[in-house]
Amino acid sequence: MSKTVLITGASSGIGEATAKYFLQKGWNVSATMRSPMQAGNWTKTEKVICPRLDVTSSETIEMAFRETIEHFGRIDVLVNNAGYALMGPIEGVTPEQLERQFQTNVFGLVSTIQTVLPIMRQQGNGTIVNVASIGGRLAFPLASSYHATKWAVEGLSEALRYELRQFKIQVKIIEPGGIRTNFIHRGSTWTSHPKYTNLIQRVKQFSGSLNDSLPGPEGVAKTIYKAATDRSERLRYSPHGEAFLLMHAVLPDFLWRSLVTRMMLGTG
C-alpha cells in the first residue's frame, strides 16, 4: 500500500519540488495550495490530488485533510511548507502585517498539526516535517518579523517531539539556506520607513543579486524526503545551510556580525 504525504504550499518552489520528488518515489501526494487552478501538468495523475488549502483558514484546512483521507485513506507525512517573509525594519511594521506573518508561518502551521494529529494517532504512527529556515537559528538585517516566526517554529517543533513520542509520531525540522525560488520576489512582502531607506535598498540589492547564484529547491526536496523516511531521533536537517550554521556557532559574535554586515550591507 502506497504511503501518503500532504504538503502545504505546493504550487511552486520548495513545495512543488517536494511534491514531485515524493511522487517520483511512488507516494500518493496531496499537493495542497491556495489556488489549485495554478497546479502544473505534473499533477495530472491518479496519485496526486490538489485540495485547496489556505493555512490562514481553518475551514480549508479541515476540508483539505478530509479530502485527502477520503481519497487516499491515510496521511503518513505532513510537510508544513507554506509561508512567506515579511521584510523591512520593525519600526515600519504595522500590527496587521505582523499578525498576518504569524498567522501564516506559525498559527497556520499549528492548525495543520492539530488537524493531522487525531489521524496519525489512530494510524499508530506518522511524521510531521516543519520547514523552518537557517533563519530560525540565526538572523539577518531587515528580517526581524520573519525570523521571529521561524524561531517560533523551531521551539515549537523541538518541544512537540516530546509530546508525540508516546504516539510514535516523529517531528522533523528542515532548515534550508538560500534557495533559488520565487521566494525573494513573490514570497516576500516589504514594509518601509523613511529612516531606513538606504538600508532597505542595500538589502534588496544584495538579495536580488544573490538569488540567481543559489541552488534550486530540488536539494531541499530530497532532504525533506530523507527526513520524512528517517526513523532515527534526528530532529534538524539543514540543506545548503550547514556552512552558515557552523560559522555562526564557532565565530565570536563580533566577527559574525562583521561578516554579515560586510556581506549584506557592504560596510564594516
Secondary structure, DSSP 8 states (H G I E B T S, - for coil): ---EEEESSTTSHHHHHHHHHHHHTT-EEEE-BS-GGG--GGG-STTEE--B--TT-HHHHHHHHHHHHHHHS--SEEEE----EEES-GGG--HHHHHHHHIIIIIHHHHHHHHHHHHHHHHT-EEEEEE--GGGTS--TT-HHHHHHHHHHHHHHHHHHHHHGGGTEEEEEE------SSTTTTSEEE---GGGHHHHHHHHHHHHHHHTTS--THHHHHHHHHHHT--SS--EE-TTTHHHHHHHHHS-HHHHHHHHHHHHHS--
